[in-house]
Amino acid sequence: MTINPEAPVRVRIAPSPTGDPHVGTAYIGLINYIYARQRGGKFVLRIEDTDRARFVATSEQEIFNSLRWLGLSWDEGPDVGGPYGPYRQSERTEIYREHCDLLLANGTAYRCFCTAEELEAVRKQQMTAKLPPRYPGTCRHLKPEQVEGNLATGKPFVVRMIVPPHAGEATTSTTFRDELRGDITFEHNNVDDQVLMKSDGFPTYHLANVVDDHLMHITDVIRAEEWISSTPKHVLLYRAFGWQQPRFWHMPLLRNLDKSKISKRKNPVSLIYYRQAGFLPEAMINFLGLMGGGMPSPTAETAAGQPAAKASEADIFSLSDMLARFEVKNIRLGSPVFDLTKLKWLNGEYIRAASPESFFASLRSTILSDSYLSQIAALVQTRIETLGEFGNLTHFFFADDVLPTPEVFIPKKRTLEDTLAFAAEQLTVLEATDWTHETLEPALKQLGEEKQWSVKENFMLLRAIITGSTMSPPLLESMIVFGKARSLDRVRRFLDTQKKLATGKR
């Protein structure tokens, strides 16, 4: 039972506020935005914030800022309201509990009282037997009096959905239509009895996703192909509720040049990085619009890593061009390559095409903004004797590439191998740490103690990587001004460059 084809089009994106907004969110957001605008429909922004362990308080606003920077506006969302709110999942928990109770009442879900230790023991047995790890359905067969007894004693439980076959059913597979791929069938022996409600009372993605999409009247779910394997669970939930299911479109994943899934280890993935590093939003939207082939006359493939200057002028188009010509049904299933070389070329084309006034305005809104300059000035005011010396201490704030020589970054009595290994450990710590002086300093010092690196060695290495020198304004304060996204990118590029130098690659 699918959605009425005459229903007004409604699409959504549903990012999680667990860190910096991802380029993948912008890619999927762009396709949803175009699909809705072309059909006179509604584009909804929903915040999926039920993962409280990974929740980052500042992330939601950064999502708003980054999408608006790209020119993607939404019709309904947490900050603009709408008829089907609230649009934050953390504010909808009672809705999910009510719908979970409906499934328990109609026999399509059950309470599971298995402990984490019991589940781990089963998982180990399955792995020993070379079976795929999955829940064996133990609590499916509890008698009502057993369930009531567990509830009476306050035993913790989760709620799981029942995946057929079970009593009275012979269904062994689920088929759904993907609008890009046609019919897709999953055998149920590959579909687990999915947890719908966690023991803390928060829903899992699967329950919240289906309930929200239904109640918000979403007609088309346009998302990344990594969710294909979850779609049978969602289809089963729609059936369990007796609801019409939306149309499903699964977009090919963005890939690195080596065809691996795009990741921060090989490409900057934070939209904050691209904004702070001076990429123009028009170029970023244009680049994302090239992914997948939704525009007519796509450019012929170029050699990996080669500048895209040889590409045709058809590669350059605006958001309004996409609204006029983009066809989601023409998306190619081959993996679109997120080629940073091509993005830089494209950005350069936009910079060169800008008027001097527009170019200066772009500089003033990013790396020459009053806010950025004032923070830098405060760091060096007591360290210079003439204004002309300002650039001597601050050049690294404005440079894109900073590459220290081994004489600068390798501490005395340390080898190159030891130093690069420790730098990789520093990167791991920085990725996981809140970007404040109060959290960065103890985290780095703890790493130094664990690896037996002195505070001087530890911070001098990081100073060299970030600034290219042994002399700079206060390191941690400088990193906070420079920003987490750009600081992490600088450390990653340092490690990548040293790896290439070690293997003789350029």
N, C-alpha and C positions, 0 to 999 in steps of 0.2 A: 504494500500500500504506500504509494509515493505521493509527493506533494502535488496539489492541483497545479497544472501547468499555467493556468490563468491567474494564479495568486500573484499579487504584487511582489516583485523581487526584493528580498532582504538578505544581506550577507553580513558577515562579522569577522573580525579578527579578535583573538583572545590571548594576548600576551600575558606571561607571568612576571610579576615584579620581583625577580630573583637576582638581578644584576643589571649591567648596562643593556640597553635595548640593542637587539641583534639585527644585523643586516638581513637575516632571513625573515624577521618580522616585517621589515620594510618591503621586501620582495613579495611576500604573500599579501601584505596590506595593499600594495600597489595594484595587484591583480584584482583583489576584492573591490577596491575603490573604482577601478575602471569598469568592472562588470556591473556594479550598481549604477554608476552615473550613465552608462550607455543605455540602460533600460529604465531610467527614471525611478530607480529603486532607492533603498535606504542602506547606508553603510554604518554598521554598529561597531563600537569599540567596547569590549567587555574585558575586565581585569580578572584573571583567574589566580586568585591569591590564597588558595586554600592550603598551599604548601608552606605552613608557618615556619618550618625549620629553615627554609632557604629564603624567607621573605626579607627584602631589603627596603627599608622605609623610604629611601629617596628614589627608588626605581620607578614607581608609578609616574611621578612628575617628569622624569627623564624620558619615559615612553611618550608622554604627551608632547614634550618639547621637541623630541627628535622627529616624530611623525609630522608635526606642524612645520618644522624646519624644511621638510621635504615637500610641503604643500599638500599633504593628505589630510583633509578635514573629515570629521565624522558627524553623522546626523544625530546619533544617540550615544551616550556614554556617561561615565561617572561624573565628568566635569560639566556636561551640557544637559544632562537629564534625558527624559524620554518617557514614553507611555508604558514601557515594560521593565522599568527599573525595580530594585536597584541594580546597578551594572558592575558591582564588585561582588564576587562570589562569597567573600567573608561576611557580607551583609545579607546573604540569602540562605543561611544554614537551616533555618526553620522550614523553608520551602523544600529543601532536600530531604529533611527528616520526614516531612509529611508524605513525600513521594516514595521514600523508602518504605514507609509503613504500608502504602498501597501495594507494593510488590510483595511484602510479607503476607499481606492479607489475601492476595490472589494466588499465592503459591508459586510465584516465579523467583522468589528469593528466600534465603534462610539465614538464621543466625549461626555464626561459627564461633565456638568457644575454644578452639585449639590455641595453645600457647605458642610463643615464638620458638621455644625449645622443642616442642613436639613437631612443629613444621620444619625446623632445621634437621631433626632426626630423619624425617621422611625424605627430605631433599637429599641427604647423604645416601640413604638407601637407594634412591632412584638413580643417583649418579653412579653408585657402585654397580648397579644392574644395567648401566648404560641406557637408562630411560630418560626421556625429557622431563626435567623437574616441573611438577605441577601439583596442585592441591588434589588429594585423592577423593575428596567428597565425604570425608568422615562424618561431618555434622549434618549432611543432607538427610541422614537416616535417623536422627534423634527423634524420639517420641515426644509428643507435646508435654507430657509430664516431666521429661528430662529437661526440656527447654525451660519450663516454668521453674523447676528446681534450681537451675543455674542462675536464672534471673533473680530468684528470691535470695540467693546467697551473694548477689552482687558480682558474679563472675564476669570479667570483661569479655566483650565479644565484638566481632565485626559482622557486617552483613554482606553476604555473597549472593550473586545471581546464579540461577540454575541454568546451566548450558545443557540442552538436550544431547543425547537421549536420557530420559528419566522415566519414571513410572507413567505408563500410558502413552508414550511418544516413541516414534520410530525415526524422528529426524536426526540425521547424522552430519548435516552440513548446512551452511548458510551461504546464499548467493546474493550479491548486491551488484548494482550497476555503477561503474565508474564512468563518468561522462567522457573521459579521455581514453579509457582502456576497454570499455565494454564490460561484460559480465565477469565478475571475479568470484570464485567459490573457495571457501575455507572449510575443510573437514573439521568437525568438532573435536576430534582427538588432538587438535592443535590449538584449541580454544579453552582456556582455563575457566573455572568458576570464579570470575573476577570479583574482587572486593569492591563493593559499592560505597559502604560507609565504614570509616575507620573507627577504632575503639575510642578515639578522642572526640567523636561526634562530628568530624568534618568529612565531607564526601571525597571520594577519589575523583580524578579527572573524568572518568567514564560516566558516572552518574550525573555529576554537575553539568558536564558538557551536553548530554542529551536533554536533561530537564530544561536547561537554559535555552538551548536552541529551539525547543518546542514552545516554551512560554514566550519567547521573544519572536516567534513566527519566522524563524530563519528558513528561507526556501532553498538556499544553495550553500553547502559547506565547502569552501575552497581553502584547502590547507596543504601542507607538505606531504609527500608520499610516505614519509615515515609513519604516518597514521593509518596506512592501509591495513596493517595487521590488526589494528584496534577496531576497525570499522565493523567486522562481524559482531563484536560485542555490543556496539552501538545499535546495530540493526536489531539484534535480539532484544535490546531494551525498548526500542520503539515498539516492537511487537508485544512485549510484555505489558506495556502501558496501553496498547491499542491505538497508537498514534500513527499518523502519516509520517514517513521519513523524508528528509530533504534530498535534493540531488547532491551527489558527492563528486567533487573534482579534486584530484590529488596531484599537486604540482611536483615536477621533478626537483630533487634537492640540488642546491648550489654545491659545486665541487671545486676543489683545488685543481691546479694544473695537472697533478698526478691522478686525478679522478677520485681522490678520497673526499669524503664529506668535508665541507668547509669547516675549518676549526681555527681557533685563535693561535694555535701553534704554527700555522702556515700562512695565515692572512689575518689582518686586523678584522674582527667581526663586530666591534662595537660602533654603533652609529655616532656615539659621542666622539670617538677617535676621529672619524672622518670629518665631523663638523669642526673640531678643534684644530685639525691638521690642515685646514684650508681647502677642503674639497667643496665645490659649489653644489648646492642642492639640485640645481638643474642638471648638472652632469651626473650626479648620483642617481636621480630618477631615470635619466636617459639610459644609463648603464644597466640599471635593474630591468628596464623595459626591454633590453636586448636579450635578457635571459630567457631561454626557452623557445624563442621564435614566434611570439604572438604577433609581431609586426610583419607586414608584407615585405617581400624582397630582402630576406635576411642576408647578412654578409656571409660570404664564403669563409670557411674555417681558415684561420691563420695558424702558423706554426706556434706551438706553445712557447710562451715567453717572448714572442716577437712583438715589437711595437705595432699598434693597430693603425698607424698612419697610412698604411696601404689599403685600408678598408674604404668602402665606398661612402659617399655622402649620405646614403640611406641609413647609416649608423647614427646620424645626428637628428634627433627629433625632440619635440617638447611634450609636456604632459597633455596639452590640448591636441597635439598630433596623435597621441596614443588614444585619446578618447574618441577620435574620429576613425582610426584605422586598426586599432588593436583587436584581435580576435582570440578569445581564450580557447576556443575549440581548436585553434591552429598550434597550440603549444606542443612542442616536440618532446617526446618522452626521454630522449637522450639527455644525459646530465649536462646542464649548462655550467660552463667554466667561469668561475669568478677570477678573472685575470686582472690582477692589480696593475700590470703594465698597460693594459688597454684602458682601464679606468683613468690612469694618470694621463694618458694621451688624450682621452676624451675631455678630461677636466682642463687640460691645456688648451684644447680647441675653444672651450667656452671662455677661458680667461682671455685668449687672444682676440676673441670676437667682441668682448665687452668694450664699452667706451671707457676712456681714462677715468671719468667720474664714477662709473659703475665699478671699475676695478678698485679704485681707491675706497669706495664704500664697502666693498667686500673685505678688503684688508682691515678697515676700521671696525668691522663687525666681528672679526675673528682675532687674528694674531696681533693686531694693533688696536684692539679695543681699549677704552679707558680703564675698564675694570682689570684687564690683564696687565696693562702697563703699570697701573698704580700698585698692584701687588708686587710686581718685580721691583719697582722703584723703592718700595719699603724695605726690601731685602738688601739693597746695595747702598742705601743712602749713607750709612756710617762707614762704608768700606772704600769710598772713592774720594779723591781730592779735587778733581775737576769733572765737569759734566761729560767731557770727552772720553773719560775712562768708563763711562756707563757700558759701552759695548764690550769692553775687555772682559767684564765679569758676567755678562748676560747673553752672549752670542748664542749659547746653547738653547735658550728659550725660543729662539726664532729659526734655528737651523733644523732641517729635516734629517740630515745624516750627521751623526757624531760618532766617529770611529777612533777610539783611543789606541795608541800603539802599545805593544806588549810591555815596553819600558814603563808605561804609565799605569797599566792595570794589573800587572803581575806583582804581588808583594814580594819582598825579599824573603828568601828561604822557601818560596812556594814555586811549584812547577806550573807550566801552562795547563796541563791536564787537571791538576788539583784545583786551579783557579776557575776553570770553566765548569768543573763539576759543582763547585760551591756557588758560582753565579746561577747555575740552573736551580739550585736549592733556594737561592734568594728569590728567583722568579716565582717559584711555587708558593713561598711564604707571602710575597707581595700580592699575588693573585687572590689569596684567601683572606687578606687583611683589610679592615676598614681603612679608608684613606685619611687618617688623622695622625697628628704627631703622637698623641697618647697611645695609639695602637701600633703604629709602625715601629717606633723605637723599641719597645719591649719584645715585639715579635722578632725583629732582626737580631737583637741581642741574645734572645733565647736560641735562635738558630746558631749564632756564633759559638755559644757555650756548648751546644750539642755536637758541633763539628770541630770544636777546638780551634776556632779562628778568633783572634783578638778583636776587640772593638775597633781598633785602628785599622787592621787589615780588612775587616768586614765593611766598614763604612767608606774606606778609601777605594775599595774595588767598586762599590756601587756608585760612588761619586764619579769615578773615571768613566763608567758605562753611561751614566746619565748626562754628564757635562763634557766628557772628552778630555778632562784636565784633572789635576790634583788640587786646583784652586777654584773655589766657587763660593757663592753665598751659602748660607746654611743649607745642608743637603736635604734634610727632610722637609723643611719649609719650601725649598725650591721644587721638590717633587710634588708637593701639595698644590702649588701654583701651576706647575706644568700639567698636572692632572693625571689620574690613574691610568686612563686609556692610553695616553701618549707615553707615559713612563714605562708601562708594561710592553708596549710595542718597541720601545727603544732597547729594552733588555732582550726581548726576543730576537730583534734584528742583530744585536751584538752577537748573541750565541749562534745564530744562523750564519753570520759572516765568518765567525771563527771556525765553524765546522767546515764551511766551504774552503777556507784557506788551508785547513789541515788536510783536506782531501784533494787539494790542487784544483778545485773548481772555482769558477768566477761567476 
